[in-house]
């Protein structure tokens, strides 16, 4: 039999220095991750999208497979039981109201003591008509309530609302290294007007997958046409909206800015990737107001229209694509 010495043969006495090294190694394994985690104060806010995660406040594990948690701050009655009143105060001064049969947005707003615009923005409602009975609506007298989107960071939210990151963290009792969840709600303090005001206007009060990027006359539709400058027959992959140079362009849907730069014929182009493989493109721009990698909200200001590229005059070229395939925007716009 091969002799492997002390490794697999007779047992040897355990040396004290080896015990000390082993103890220090175990301590390092436990302490080091804690130190590294606490030193991450400048990291972006972590948004959990799926998998089992642990809330830092109570240590409980919540699965985000399927339906994600709805509240950053759990709703509870003063005695610690379940909240049963239609209107309740959540930590962070966020209010909730359970819709009664036949109740309208304006009636809910009056009951909660906030504006109609606040209720619309806090719940991403497109209009002020009747609501589904039993639906829970949120609002705040100290600002608006924001629903965390998948892929969104605290910096993204700060840019969308033009509110400093420090103001957001202070108002919600979080830090830039906190972990939150897609679908959670946080308070945006001291805000009265938001990008959602533009959503309501550009959606014409109708719930829609995409909204108009701006208000303007459609001067060229999707499909085959004779190019107004090159005079050749070609397929127009979007629509042209007649607006003066420098008009604010809004995101037609929420998503991540994928690209901004020059493209032959299109001039300055901004591209946004959306959920389910959809893409929107905005061409002939004079400049962009957002940068690639940033998550933007539906209705958020993203660029200024221009007259760059091959163009017969100032206008916005707007496309919607499903993957690589252009589709007629007029089929999707309200």
Steps between C-alpha positions, in 0.01 A plus 500: 500500500627841414603701801362855482665595825300690760236624251304171495694296756515529878353814661737771613458739795325830404733797532374811682621735225288309247195536726560877520530530122179301451309723745625818330402359160142430618472851650621652172236309304223633728618860548637586155165491310342720770779757472483501121121541507511794741773673299277519192332832585561644153361203308172535304179391666454127446169399342420131538308354207478128570619220725485473879616814677533610861364830625763684707246624757350178634711224349202328341532341162269611220476327167462735203415223255175599332332779694745739663447663841288815475610709796833629622332568832243236610157635588401436862244631743604684814451186715728298275217314325384525141384843381127494436413866439459613136756773564819422694837660553806301402845575634650774283165689492359290215121470507278229357132495411277208402270599214125475564244411235448790257779713649701726267860621514389851598297360790794289618732801475259707714476220758880472523555875504720509188467617140361289216843524332657351813266199496558447127880521532521291818298217344593538131142568398443648155166671563261624762195280440343230714718243671469129566342441843739347751812639335750649745635842402801678649587867543685737730449854626879540512572418134416217260533124534733323256483133401847350451546366146710201398853608412463836675756648740473777757695727267249431221215601731691810605541606136137422409360720776786755517538427871843448664587144604561621855143632518360162391705301749416733787126500428481121483749396767726319254860529381656470157607146593151390609325215324149562370268314267345562160139589579581670832376851571703793628419862572631774270480800736405859414393418143181644349554452125663195343557324169163332555325829428646470150391135483138597563523771233682294236286191560184710453373353824500145361692206644753402233817295454663803333423871511575773246860628535374856447205691357532566129336438164583169330640611164628162381360159593642148523546311173619549143556855381717725284776649713445877534870576452655208308184456287542122488229251593574335834328357805448752779548306824329753726299820503612863471359762737519863391645705788740790531862438591560475875161348588518269803478129414355260757557127547209311341537228765724419793828323427878518482679744271696273268667745261546865413709616207513573129358261240506542118185673382343512848743755645514490878305197622393387846391139553313363804456130577169405664353186653393210279757577232354833384725788395420865425722727292503879479681652202626838364559622858697811588614361837426241769401566861584150626795264458531132398452258788253725679148370571240756390130518585210521257447871436845604624681769301773324301606726211444812291374475144719626218585495132804272488571237235320492164196712577266730310457716811469485880293201613510185713532157341346244737514121472369204699668164440416154623850360514654587164169544320350850460127526564254779429504733805145618426375151586636537853461871579182621675 
